[in-house]
């Protein structure tokens, strides 16, 4: 669940929602490398959107649009709401699969910048329409250019082509280079990992450059980062440590050391997905595994939720059976409202805490401080155990208290089991393959295919038939795409030849099928419930 400030007016909701910015994905198709990346990219997009469209609760992605750049730029999916639009997203992915993989074409040098400009123009018009037709508005856009060409050259091309373009509505412009490397499945990869200095840098006019491997898992991880709360308007959690443990450092008003942190999910809750083992549990169901910590942090827009450290524990001093709910990750905050000196000092203290806990082999026991309570009733508190790691992060797990404990007898294990039983069991264990660590990237639950199947309607098919593919090759393919918002920007014609555009593409610039105000209002009510 995302936390942050609600964009809507009216009564406060049980959850304050951070609305993700709209995203424009521009895929640069270059032969012959497209033949190697097409299937991986399409499978990764299919898997990602089957997940994003299935998540219960408020939508984690707002708007999405897709452009393709070959010898010219083409919008194959105008801006659409991601939630409840899996069929249109899947049809768009099918269009990607059918793009030319062999032969050659001469790309225009301005096609990429024209795709950026055209997408930005469509976003502005869509935003104006949504502002007048509904209370939800969109102010900034994130643009990602996916390419197999050398990333630095693409960045230079964009910097030169967009130097006279107003990018005030662009929150982030990113170039992602797909490399030929293969993912090593020996280590677990996290979508929250920060790219190294060799993989990511800021070049020129605020254009991020990043590289990812040409495999499905790496692309999935990149797209899943879109589901994270990356808002930087405020810090999420204040971690308070006793003041007597520190000296010559800044402290909060109650004379405790205060580390300002951002909260991030480690994994998605199965209770937010239909058809999974816990799919019958809703996120607001007390039987679910939706963590209290994230709920409390989601409501703390005025005052920050506080975790007060009360004790230290040995790393082996807690039984795993006492922890419950989903774990969450604490990182040093990146809130833009803090000055640079405070951000740097906060980060240094956070890293020092992680290093010291590892060195001492300690855990921390913390108590969550309720934001407000009834004057007649004392609010219940939640306790958490904080676990350090070799990365600059802390893992937070809810831990049981006296009131939650049930009697569980644990007699001592007999020292000498029977020899016959011991030999049989040891023989069974010896037959198992031993792995040094558990790698979730090697465990498949067939969740993607299950989620995709839930969107398929019995009366129709989403995938284009072989007949439609043959018609497309013959130039007779009639597309059912949603029409573009605005007329496409003019192309740069090849000398001596006039650009040709299929009839379906020409008509796509004439109109846009906007959602009705009733549909917008219904989706608004579903994503932002008013509470009981």
N, C-alpha and C positions, 0 to 999 in steps of 0.2 A: 504494500500500500504506500502511496506517495504522500509525503507530508510537505507542507508549505502554506502559502496563503491562498485562500479561495478567491476565484475570480468573479464569482457571482455575488449578487446583493441579496438581502433578505435575512432570515433567521440563520443563526449559526448552525452548521451541520456537525454530525458526530465526527467527521473527518475533514480536516482542512486539506485541500487538494492542490498539489503542485501540477500545473498544466504544462505538459511537454510542448516545446515549440514545434510548429509545422516543419516537415522535412522534405527537401527536394533531392532526389537521387538522380544523378546524371551518369549514365553508363557510356563510356567511350569505347566503341567497337573498332578494333583494329585487327586486320588479317595479317598473318595467320594465327596470331595468339588467341583470338576469340574462340577458336575451335577447342582450345585447352581450358578456357575459363568458363565457357557458357554453361555447361552442365553443372559444374560446381556452384556457380553463382545462382542459377535458377533453383537448385535444390535447397541452398541455404535460405533464399528468400521465401520459398514455399514453407520450409520448416519454421522460419521465424514468424511469418504472418499467421500460420496455423496456431501458434502460441499466443501472439499478441491479440488476435481477434477472439480468443477463447477466454481470456482472463476476465473473471467476474469483477464487479465493482467499477469504479470510475476508470475511464479509458486512460491508458498510460501513453498512448500516442494520439495526437489530435488529427492532423492532416498529413497526407502523403501524396507525392507526385513523382512520376518517373519519366525521364527523358532518355532518348538514345541518340548518340552522335555517331553517324557513319560518314558518308559523303555530305550529309547535311543533318541538321538537328531535327528531331521529331518527338513530339509529346505523345507517348502511348498511354499515359494515365494522367489526366488532369487532377487537380487537388480534390481528394475525397476524404471523408472521415474513415479512419481505419476500422473502428469498431462497427460490427455488423456489415462489413463490406468485403468479406473474404472471397466471395464469388468474383467480384470485379478485380480484386488483387490477383487471384489465381488466373483469370483470363489474361491479365497483363503479363504475368510470368510466362504464360503460354506463347504470347507474342515474342517475348525475348528468346524462347527456345527455337522459334522458327526463323530467326534472323540468319542471314547468309554467313556460312562458316568457311567457305572455300572461295577461291578466285581472288580478285583484287579490285579495289576502287581507289579513287584519288580523293582523299578527304580535303575539305576546304580549311584553310588555316583559321578562319573566323567561326567555324561551326560551334566550337566549344563555348566561346564567349557569348555567341548568340543564344545558345541553350540557357546559359545563366541569366542573360537579360530577359529572355522570353519567360522563363520560369518565374523570375522576380516580378515581371509585369503581371502575369496571371495571378500570383499571390496577392499583389496589391489590390487587384480588382475583386478577387474572392473575399479578401479581408473587408473591403468596403461594403460588399453585399452582406456579409455576415454581421457587420456592425449595425446595419439598418434593419436586418431581418431577425436578429436575435440579440440577446444580451451578451453572448460570448463573442469576444473579438480576439484577433490574433495580431500581435504587434511586430514580431520579428520572425525570421526564417533561417533555418540551418540548411546549408547546401553542401552536399557531398559529391565529389567527382570521383568515380571509380574507373581506373584505367590500368592497362598493362604496359603503357608507354613509360619511359623514364620520368619519375615523378618531378624531379627538379625542372625538367624541360617544360612539363605541363604547367607548373607553377609560374615559370617565367612567361609562358604564353598567356596565361590568365592575367598576370600583373600588367602586361603590356596592353592586352585587349580591353581590360576593364578599368584602366586608369581614369577614364572620363565618365565612368558610370557611377551613379549615386547608389552606394551600398549601405545607406543608412538603415535600411530595414533588414539587412543581413546580420544575424547574430553571430554566425560562424560560417566560414568558407573553408572547406577541407578537401585536400587531394589525397586519395588513397591509392597507392600503387600496389598492384597484385604481382607478387614475385613468383618465381618458378619453384621456390623451395617447398618441401613437404613438411607437414607437421610431425614432430617427433612425439609419439604417444607415450613417452616415458614420464612426462610431468603433466600435472593438471594445470590447465590454463584458465585464468579468471578474466572475465570481460572487464573487470575493474582495474586490471594491471596497468600501471603507467608505462607508456612506451619509453624505451631507452633513448639516449641521446642520438644513437645511430639510426633509430627507427622513426623518430619524430622530431621536428624542429619547426620553428616559426620563420618563414621566409617572406620578406617584402611586406606587402600590404595585408597583414593579418590573415595569411593563408597558411593553414596547418598542412604539414606533409607527414604522412604515415604510410607504413608498408604492412601488408598482410600476406600470408602464404596462400598459394593457390590450392586450397582444399576446403571442403565443406565445413569442417569444424571451425577453422580459423575465421571464415566468413560469418558463420553463425554467431561466434563470439563477438565479432565486431558489431553486427546488427543488434544483438541482445543488449549491448551497452545503451541502446536507445531507450530501454525500459527502466533505466536507473533514474533516480532523482538527482539531476545535476544542477539544481537551482543553487545559486550563490547569493541570494538576497539576505540570508541570515544563517547563522550557525544553528545546528539542530539540538545539540546536547552540551551541557556544562558538566564536566567531570571534576568534582571537588575532592581535593586531598588535604589531609590534616596539615596545618601550617607548621607545626613543630618539626615536621620532617624535612623542611626546606628553609633556606635562608637567602637573603638578598634577591628575592624574586617578587614580582607583582602578585598581589593577592586580591581576592574578591572582598565584598563589604563585610562578610562574616569572618574575615581573617583566615580564609582557606585558599590554598592554591587552586586556581581555576584554569583548567585546560578546555578550550573551546573546540568542539569536535563536530564532525558531520557523521550522520548515521547512514549506513548503506546495507541493503539486503545481501546476504550471502547466496541465497537460492530462493526460488519461487515456492510459495506455499502450495502443496497439492490441493488444499481446500479451495483454491481460487480457480481450479480447472475442472470442467465437467467430465464425468466418466472415469476419474482416477479413483484410487483406493479411498481417498478422503473427499471425493468430489461432492458428496451429499452434505458436507458441512459448509455452511456459509461463513464468510469472514466475520460476521457479527454474531455468530453462534458461539456461546461460551464453551461448547464442546470442541470447537476447532482449535487449531494450533497457531492462531494469529496472535503474535506476541503482544503482551501488554506494553512493553517498552515502546514499540513502534506506534501503538495507538496513542500513548501519552505524548510522545514527541510530535505526533501529527496535530495535536490540539494546542501546542505551545507556541502560538504565533506571537503573542504579546510578551510572555515571559518564558524563558528557556527551561525545558525540563532538566532537572538536576539529578545526577548520580553522585551520591556522597560515599566515598570510600571509608569504611569503618574498620576493616581488619585486613591483614595479609594472611595468606594460606600457603602451605607447601604445595608444590605442583602436583604431588600425589595425594593431597589431603582431601579430595572430594570424590565421591562415588558418582559415576556417570548416571546412575539411576535417579539421582536427585535433580538433574537438570530437565527442563521441559521447554516446549515451544521451539520456534526457529531461532537459530543464532543470528546475530547481526554484527556488523563491522563498524568500528569507530576509526575515523581518520582525522588528522588535523584539519580544521575548517579551512575552506577557501573563500569565505564570505568576503565580497568586495567592499563591504561597508567598513571593514577594519583597515587601519593604515598598515603600510608595509612593515614597519618596525614591529607592530604588535603581531602581525601574521608570522613573521620570521621567528620572533621570540616564542610564540605559542608552538610553532612547529619544532623548534629545538628542544623545548621542554618535553613535548610529546615523545620525540625520538629518544631522549634521555630516559624517560620512564620505561619505554619498551626495552631498551638496552639493560637497564638496571634490574628489571623483573626477570629477564632471561638469565642474567648473571647469577642472581640469587635463587633462581628456580622457584619463583613465587607466583601465586595468583592473588588477585584482589577480590575482596568481598565488598560489594557496594549496595547501598539502599536507595531506592528511588524515592524522591521527594514529591509528593502530590502537589499539583499546581494550586489547587484550592480545595477547601473542605467545608462541610456543614458545621456551623458553630455548635450544633447539638450532637453531632456524631463525628468521631475521629476517623478520618479516611484510612483505609487499609493500605499498607505499604507492600512493595514488591522488592525482593532481593535478587541480586545478580552476581554472577561470578565473572570476572574479567580475566581473559587469558591472553598472554603476549604471544607474539610470533616473530619470526625472523624477517618479516617485512614490517614497514612502519605502520602497522595496524594493530588494533586490539579486538579480540573476539568477545562478544557479550552474550551470556546465556542466562536465562531466568533460572533460579534455583528454588527448590521447595523450602517451605517454612514449616514450623510446628503444626499449624492448623491444617495443612494439606496432607500430612503424613498418615498413612494407613499401616496397621501392624503387619509386618512381614518377617516371619521366622527365617533366620539364616544359620542353621546348624553348621558346625565345623565339618569340613570335608574329611572323610576317613583317610588316614595316612597310607594304608596299605590295601589297595583294591586287589581283588582276586587276580592271580597271574593269567588265567585263561582269558578273562574279560580284558585285561590290560593288553595282552598280545593282539586280540582281535581289533580293539579300538585303535591301537598304534599302527596296525597294518592298514586300516582304513585311512588314517590320517597321512600315512606315508604316500598313499596313492594320489593325494591332492597336490595340485601345482601351487607352489609357494611364491607369492608376490611380495616384494618389499613394502609396497604401499598400495592403497586403493586409488585407482584412477577413474573418476566418474566418466571421463570421455570414452572409456572402453565399455561402459555399461549402457546397453540400449533397452528401453522399455517399450518401444514401438508407440510412444506417445504421439509423435508427430502424425503418423498415419491415422491413428485413432481420432485425433482432433480434426484432421482434414476430412475424414469420412463423416463427421457429425454435421458438416456444412453442405454435404451433397444432397440434393433433393431428388426423390425417386422419379419425378416426372421429367427430369431433364439432365443433360450432361454438361459439365463445365469445360471439358477438354475438347478442342476442335477435332473434328473427324478427319480421316485421311482424305475424304473428298474435299473438304474445305482447304486442306493444305495444297491439294493439287490445283484448286482454283486460284489460290494465292500465287502459286508459281506461274500460273498462266495470266496473271494480272487481272483476274476476275473476282478476287476475294472481297467480300463485302463485310466490313468490320462493324461490330456493334459497340465500339468504344464510346464512352461519354465524350461529348464534343468539347473542344477547348474553350477556355474562357475568353480569350482575346485572339485577334488575328496574329498569326506567327510573324516574327520579325523577318524582314527581307533577307533572302539568301544572296551570297556572292556567286554569280553564275560563272561557270567555266568558260574561258574565252572561246568564242565561236560557237557556243552551244547555249540554248535556252534551257533553264532548269525545267524538268518535267515532274509533275506531282500527280499521283493517282487521284481519281475523282473522290474517293473516300477521304483522302487527306485534305482536299480542297474544302469539302463540306464541313470538315471538323472545325474550321475557324468561323463558322457563321453564327453559332449559338452555343449555349451551355445549358444543360438540363439541371437547373438548380433544385435543391431540396425545398419542399414547401415549408412555410413557417410552422405548420403543425408538426411536420417531421422533425424539424430542428428543436421545437419545444419538447416533444416527446423524448428525444434523445438526451436533451438537457436534463429533463427530470429523472431519467434513468441513471445518468452518470453522476448527478449531484442531488441525491435524495435529500428531502427536507427533514428527515428524521421522524421519529414516532410522534 
